[in-house]
Amino acid sequence: MKIKKLSFQIKKAGISQLATIALCTLALSACNAELDNTAPSPFVQVENGRFELNGAPYHYAGANYWYGAYLAATDKPRLIRELDLMRARGITNLRVLALSEASALSRSVSPAVITTPEQYTAELQQGLDILLAEMAARDMKAVLYLTNFWQWSGGMSQYLVWHQDAELDDPDVSGKWDEYIENTTDFYRCAPCQTQYLDAASNLIERTNSVTSNVYRNDPTIMAWQLANEPRSGGANYNPERATDYIRWVRESAAAIKSMAPSQLVSSGSEGLAGSQEQAEVYLKAHDTPAIDYLTVHLWVKNWGWFDARKPEQTYDNALENATRYLDTHVQIASDLNKPLVLEEFGVERDGGSFSPESGTTYRDKFLTAIYTRIEQDVTSGGPFAGSNFWTFSGYGRSGNSEYQWQPGNDFLGDPPQEPQGLNSVFDSDISTLEIIQSHADTIGAAATEQQVSIP
């Protein structure tokens, strides 16, 4: 009765329908928690600003594995080998592309999950079913992102093509990336785009897994639904009105998805300040909502001009200093909001900028060690850092051509189609890197055990 009354009062006050749904969902969850607050949950949850799983602290060493569903649909034996390899190295959390959109842009992945606004590729949907089933068998968790700000999987720009007849310039051809970014933010204001986006999310969240018979929203293998990969508020020139549209989109989309999947977490997929035009207020306002369960941050020392793999000795120390400062800023924001923080993209090129698996990983290993140490310090001291997903795992895949550019029919690698294949890939042969990841997984696992023992 109280929940119905609350809903009525909210509607009278004129708050959006999405916010109404989210608040009612959160109220219902709170009531359920009061009825049974002792039973451990198989779903990852947030308690007192920290992740918990089965009543115990949850920290993880994870990887980006965008192509997991694609691999499951096309090469299940390789998928099995790669999941086994990752699990053996302590990697227990995978960030995966759940929905892609068919696009005519030159470096978009093909095929795509969504071929037209109302048509889906069954084989890729079943591939995600297989991936989740195999992950469950290995006690792994998934973060599934629902679209992409970038063009390599179709993404938001393709929604605009479908619903606004937009003729977007191909940034991989023209190099006009800032123009692409500005045009893509029109997605937040496109009403039919939002309708299709939430319909696609609902279609997936309500899907019954063809392997396990689990409905996705009831599957604890899915840790979180993520609004998008790296949604941005705008390009080089800050526009307060466009930023406001972005903030509203994050909050309302998160509320809608939270209402669809109340047992699972919701995150934005934001890069942090780098995806918020360096405006801390934009990042804060977008994430200061109960519909967003935890914060995300990405870290790209090369893309942001801090590190040059061809001049490593001259640029590494400054890059690490900048990276540490950037992470510290987001740790403080997460602490202020009392939410967990995940570093879900970070990496460094192979030595000399090579793409070959035969090349060295000296500075990558050095960087990963330093970043993992920073996370471990936060975990052991009770800070908000909860986990990380390095970019990116490529396992047993290899580039199919000497130009290192992906073409349909090539192996899928962790490097998406618009990037040189091997650019940031961690292969099965990168033993030193895998050992660093495994050591980190052991360290944070031990920290979680100690925290559990210390809880009265």
C-alpha positions in Angstrom: 0.0 0.0 0.0 2.8 2.4 0.9 4.5 1.8 -2.4 1.3 2.5 -4.4 0.8 5.7 -2.5 4.4 6.8 -3.1 4.0 6.1 -6.8 0.8 8.2 -7.0 2.5 11.1 -5.1 5.5 11.1 -7.4 3.3 11.2 -10.5 1.3 14.1 -9.2 4.6 15.9 -8.6 5.4 15.6 -12.3 8.6 13.5 -12.0 9.3 11.4 -15.1 7.8 8.0 -15.5 11.2 6.4 -15.6 12.1 8.0 -12.2 8.8 6.8 -10.8 9.5 3.2 -11.9 13.0 3.3 -10.4 12.0 4.7 -7.1 9.2 2.2 -6.7 11.6 -0.6 -7.6 14.1 0.6 -5.0 11.4 0.9 -2.4 10.3 -2.6 -3.1 13.9 -3.9 -2.9 14.2 -2.2 0.5 11.1 -3.8 1.8 12.3 -7.2 0.6 15.7 -6.6 2.3 13.9 -5.8 5.6 12.0 -9.1 5.4 15.1 -11.2 4.9 18.4 -9.4 5.5 20.4 -12.4 6.5 20.2 -14.7 3.5 23.3 -14.3 1.3 22.6 -13.5 -2.3 24.1 -15.1 -5.4 23.9 -11.7 -7.1 26.6 -9.1 -6.7 25.2 -6.4 -4.5 26.3 -3.1 -3.1 26.3 -2.7 0.7 27.7 0.4 2.4 29.5 1.5 -0.7 31.2 -1.9 -1.4 30.5 -5.0 -3.5 29.2 -8.1 -1.8 28.6 -11.6 -3.1 27.0 -14.4 -1.1 27.3 -12.2 2.0 31.1 -11.7 1.6 33.2 -8.8 0.2 33.6 -9.1 -3.6 36.7 -7.8 -5.4 37.9 -9.0 -8.8 40.5 -9.1 -11.4 38.7 -8.9 -14.8 39.2 -8.5 -18.5 37.5 -6.9 -21.4 36.2 -9.6 -23.7 33.9 -7.7 -26.1 33.8 -10.5 -28.6 32.8 -13.2 -26.2 29.3 -13.8 -27.7 30.7 -13.6 -31.2 33.3 -16.3 -30.4 30.7 -18.5 -28.7 28.6 -18.3 -31.9 31.5 -19.0 -34.3 34.2 -21.0 -32.5 33.1 -22.6 -29.3 36.2 -24.7 -28.8 38.4 -21.6 -28.8 35.9 -20.0 -26.3 36.3 -22.9 -24.0 40.1 -22.7 -24.1 40.1 -19.0 -23.5 37.7 -19.1 -20.5 39.7 -21.9 -19.0 42.9 -19.9 -19.5 41.4 -16.8 -17.9 39.9 -18.7 -15.0 43.3 -20.4 -14.3 44.9 -16.9 -14.2 42.4 -15.6 -11.7 40.3 -13.6 -14.2 36.7 -13.9 -12.9 34.9 -10.9 -14.4 34.4 -10.2 -18.1 33.1 -7.0 -19.7 31.2 -8.0 -22.8 29.4 -6.3 -25.8 25.8 -7.5 -25.5 24.2 -5.6 -28.4 25.7 -4.3 -31.7 24.1 -2.4 -34.5 24.5 -3.1 -38.2 26.4 -0.2 -39.8 27.8 0.9 -43.1 30.8 2.6 -41.5 34.0 1.2 -42.7 35.3 -0.4 -39.5 32.2 -1.6 -37.8 32.1 -5.2 -36.8 30.1 -7.6 -39.0 27.7 -9.3 -38.5 25.7 -7.3 -35.9 23.2 -8.4 -33.3 20.6 -5.8 -34.3 20.3 -5.7 -38.1 17.3 -3.4 -38.3 15.3 -1.7 -35.5 13.1 -4.8 -35.1 15.3 -7.6 -36.3 18.0 -9.6 -34.5 20.7 -12.1 -35.5 19.6 -15.3 -33.7 23.1 -16.9 -33.9 24.7 -14.0 -32.0 21.9 -14.0 -29.4 22.5 -17.7 -28.9 26.2 -17.0 -28.7 25.6 -14.8 -25.7 23.5 -17.6 -24.2 26.4 -20.0 -24.6 28.9 -17.5 -23.2 26.9 -16.9 -20.0 26.3 -20.7 -19.5 30.1 -21.4 -19.8 30.9 -18.5 -17.5 28.4 -19.7 -14.9 30.1 -23.1 -15.0 33.4 -21.4 -14.1 31.9 -19.1 -11.4 32.6 -16.0 -13.5 30.6 -12.8 -13.6 29.6 -10.7 -16.7 29.1 -6.9 -17.2 27.0 -6.5 -20.4 27.0 -3.2 -22.2 23.9 -2.3 -24.2 25.3 -0.1 -27.0 28.5 1.9 -27.8 29.3 5.5 -28.2 31.9 4.6 -30.8 31.3 3.4 -34.3 33.1 0.1 -34.2 30.0 -1.8 -33.2 27.4 0.4 -34.9 26.5 2.2 -31.7 24.6 5.4 -31.0 25.4 6.8 -34.4 23.6 3.9 -36.1 20.4 4.7 -34.1 20.6 8.2 -35.5 20.9 6.8 -39.0 17.8 4.6 -38.5 15.6 7.3 -36.9 16.9 10.6 -38.1 18.2 9.7 -41.6 21.5 11.0 -40.4 24.4 10.9 -42.8 27.3 10.7 -40.4 30.8 11.3 -41.6 33.0 8.2 -41.2 35.7 9.2 -38.7 38.0 6.3 -39.6 38.1 7.8 -43.2 37.9 11.5 -42.6 39.7 11.7 -39.2 37.0 14.2 -38.0 36.6 12.6 -34.6 35.4 15.6 -32.7 32.7 16.2 -35.3 31.7 12.5 -34.9 31.5 12.9 -31.1 29.3 16.0 -31.3 27.0 14.4 -33.8 26.7 11.2 -31.8 25.5 13.1 -28.7 22.3 13.8 -30.7 21.3 10.3 -29.6 20.4 11.6 -26.1 17.8 13.8 -27.6 16.4 11.4 -30.2 13.0 10.1 -28.8 12.6 7.2 -31.3 16.2 6.3 -30.7 15.5 6.0 -27.0 12.4 4.0 -27.5 14.3 1.4 -29.6 17.3 1.4 -27.2 15.1 0.6 -24.2 13.1 -1.9 -26.2 16.3 -3.7 -27.2 17.5 -3.6 -23.6 14.1 -5.1 -22.4 14.2 -7.7 -25.2 17.6 -8.9 -23.8 16.9 -8.6 -20.1 13.7 -10.6 -20.6 15.4 -13.2 -22.8 15.3 -16.9 -21.7 18.8 -18.4 -22.1 18.5 -21.2 -24.7 21.2 -23.2 -22.9 20.4 -22.8 -19.2 16.7 -21.8 -19.4 17.4 -18.9 -17.1 15.8 -15.6 -17.8 18.6 -13.1 -18.1 17.2 -10.8 -15.4 17.2 -13.8 -13.0 20.7 -14.9 -13.8 23.3 -14.1 -11.1 26.1 -14.7 -13.7 25.2 -11.2 -15.0 26.7 -8.8 -12.4 25.6 -5.6 -14.2 23.9 -4.0 -17.1 25.9 -1.1 -18.5 24.2 1.7 -20.4 26.9 2.0 -23.1 30.6 1.7 -23.8 32.1 5.2 -23.0 29.1 7.4 -23.4 30.3 11.0 -23.7 28.7 14.3 -22.9 30.3 16.1 -25.9 33.5 17.0 -27.7 36.1 19.6 -27.3 33.8 22.5 -26.7 31.7 22.2 -23.6 28.0 23.0 -24.1 26.0 23.1 -20.8 22.7 22.3 -22.6 24.1 19.2 -24.3 25.7 18.2 -21.0 22.3 18.5 -19.3 20.8 16.2 -21.9 23.6 13.6 -21.3 23.0 13.8 -17.5 19.3 13.2 -18.0 19.9 10.3 -20.3 22.2 8.5 -17.9 19.9 9.0 -15.0 16.7 8.1 -16.8 18.1 5.2 -18.8 19.6 3.7 -15.6 16.3 4.1 -13.9 14.5 2.2 -16.7 17.0 -0.6 -16.8 17.1 -0.9 -13.0 13.3 -1.3 -13.1 13.7 -4.2 -15.6 16.4 -6.0 -13.7 16.2 -5.0 -10.0 18.3 -7.9 -8.8 21.3 -6.9 -11.0 23.5 -3.8 -10.9 23.5 -0.9 -13.3 26.5 1.2 -14.3 27.1 3.8 -17.0 30.3 2.7 -18.7 31.7 6.2 -18.4 35.4 6.9 -18.8 35.1 9.4 -15.9 36.2 13.0 -16.3 37.7 12.2 -19.7 34.2 11.3 -20.9 32.6 14.3 -19.2 34.6 17.0 -20.9 36.8 17.3 -17.8 33.7 18.7 -16.0 33.6 17.0 -12.6 30.1 18.4 -12.1 28.8 16.5 -15.1 30.3 13.2 -13.9 28.9 13.8 -10.4 25.4 14.8 -11.5 25.1 11.9 -13.9 26.0 9.3 -11.3 24.5 10.8 -8.2 21.3 8.7 -8.5 20.3 5.4 -6.8 19.8 3.9 -10.2 23.6 3.9 -10.7 25.1 1.3 -8.4 28.8 1.9 -9.0 31.2 4.2 -10.8 33.4 3.4 -13.7 36.6 5.0 -14.9 38.8 4.3 -17.9 42.5 5.1 -18.2 44.3 5.6 -21.5 47.8 7.0 -21.2 48.5 6.8 -24.9 45.3 8.2 -26.2 45.5 11.1 -23.9 49.0 12.0 -25.0 50.8 11.0 -21.8 52.8 8.0 -23.1 54.6 7.2 -26.3 55.6 3.6 -26.8 58.4 4.7 -29.1 59.8 7.0 -26.4 59.1 5.0 -23.3 62.0 6.1 -21.2 61.2 9.8 -21.8 57.4 9.5 -21.2 56.6 6.6 -18.8 57.3 8.3 -15.5 55.1 11.3 -16.4 52.4 9.0 -17.7 52.3 7.0 -14.5 52.2 10.2 -12.4 49.2 11.6 -14.5 47.5 8.2 -14.3 47.8 8.0 -10.6 46.5 11.5 -10.1 43.6 10.7 -12.4 42.7 7.6 -10.5 43.0 9.3 -7.1 40.5 12.0 -8.3 37.9 9.3 -9.1 38.6 7.4 -5.8 37.7 10.6 -4.0 34.5 11.1 -6.1 33.5 7.5 -5.4 34.1 8.0 -1.7 32.0 11.2 -1.7 29.1 9.3 -3.3 29.7 6.2 -1.2 29.8 3.9 -4.3 32.2 1.2 -5.5 34.6 2.2 -8.2 35.8 -0.1 -11.1 38.7 0.7 -13.4 37.2 -1.1 -16.4 39.6 -0.1 -19.3 43.3 0.4 -19.1 46.4 -0.8 -21.0 49.6 0.0 -22.8 50.9 -0.9 -26.2 53.5 -3.6 -26.7 57.1 -2.5 -26.8 57.9 -0.1 -29.6 54.2 0.1 -30.6 54.4 -3.3 -32.2 51.2 -5.3 -33.0 52.9 -8.7 -33.2 52.5 -11.3 -30.4 56.2 -12.0 -30.7 57.1 -8.5 -29.5 57.9 -7.7 -25.9 55.6 -6.2 -23.1 58.2 -4.6 -20.9 56.3 -1.3 -20.3 52.9 -2.9 -20.4 53.9 -5.2 -17.6 55.5 -2.3 -15.7 52.3 -0.2 -16.0 49.9 -3.0 -15.1 52.0 -3.8 -12.0 51.9 -0.1 -10.9 48.1 0.2 -11.5 47.3 -3.1 -9.8 49.4 -2.0 -6.8 47.4 1.2 -6.5 44.1 -0.8 -6.6 45.5 -3.3 -4.0 46.4 -0.4 -1.7 42.8 0.8 -1.9 41.3 -2.6 -1.4 43.3 -3.4 1.7 42.6 -0.1 3.2 38.9 -0.4 2.7 38.6 2.2 -0.1 36.0 2.2 -2.9 38.1 0.4 -5.5 36.3 -2.9 -6.1 37.9 -4.3 -9.2 39.3 -3.8 -12.7 39.0 -5.1 -16.3 42.2 -4.7 -18.2 42.0 -3.9 -22.0 42.2 -6.3 -23.6 42.2 -10.1 -23.7 42.7 -11.8 -27.1 43.8 -15.3 -25.9 44.4 -17.7 -28.8 43.3 -15.4 -31.6 45.7 -14.0 -34.1 45.5 -11.3 -36.7 44.6 -12.6 -40.1 46.7 -10.3 -42.3 50.0 -8.5 -42.4 48.4 -5.1 -42.2 46.9 -6.0 -38.8 43.5 -4.6 -39.9 40.4 -6.7 -39.1 38.4 -8.0 -42.0 35.2 -10.2 -41.8 36.3 -13.8 -41.4 39.5 -12.9 -39.4 39.8 -14.1 -35.8 38.1 -11.8 -33.3 40.6 -10.1 -31.0 40.2 -7.8 -28.0 41.2 -4.9 -30.2 38.0 -3.8 -31.9 37.8 -3.5 -35.7 38.8 0.1 -36.0 42.1 -0.5 -34.2 45.2 -2.4 -35.4 44.8 -6.1 -34.4 47.2 -6.7 -31.6 47.5 -3.1 -30.4 46.4 -3.7 -26.8 45.9 -7.5 -26.9 47.0 -9.8 -24.2 47.6 -13.2 -25.9 47.9 -16.7 -24.4 51.7 -16.4 -25.1 52.1 -13.3 -22.9 53.2 -15.3 -19.9 54.8 -12.5 -17.9 51.6 -10.3 -18.3 49.3 -13.2 -17.3 51.5 -13.9 -14.2 51.1 -10.3 -13.1 47.4 -10.5 -13.5 47.3 -13.8 -11.6 49.4 -12.3 -8.7 47.0 -9.4 -8.5 44.0 -11.7 -8.4 45.6 -13.6 -5.6 46.3 -10.4 -3.6 42.8 -9.0 -3.8 41.3 -12.4 -3.1 43.3 -12.7 0.1 42.3 -9.1 1.0 38.6 -10.1 0.6 39.1 -13.1 2.8 40.7 -11.0 5.5 37.9 -8.5 5.3 35.3 -11.2 5.7 37.1 -12.6 8.8 37.3 -9.2 10.3 33.5 -8.5 10.0 32.0 -9.1 13.5 
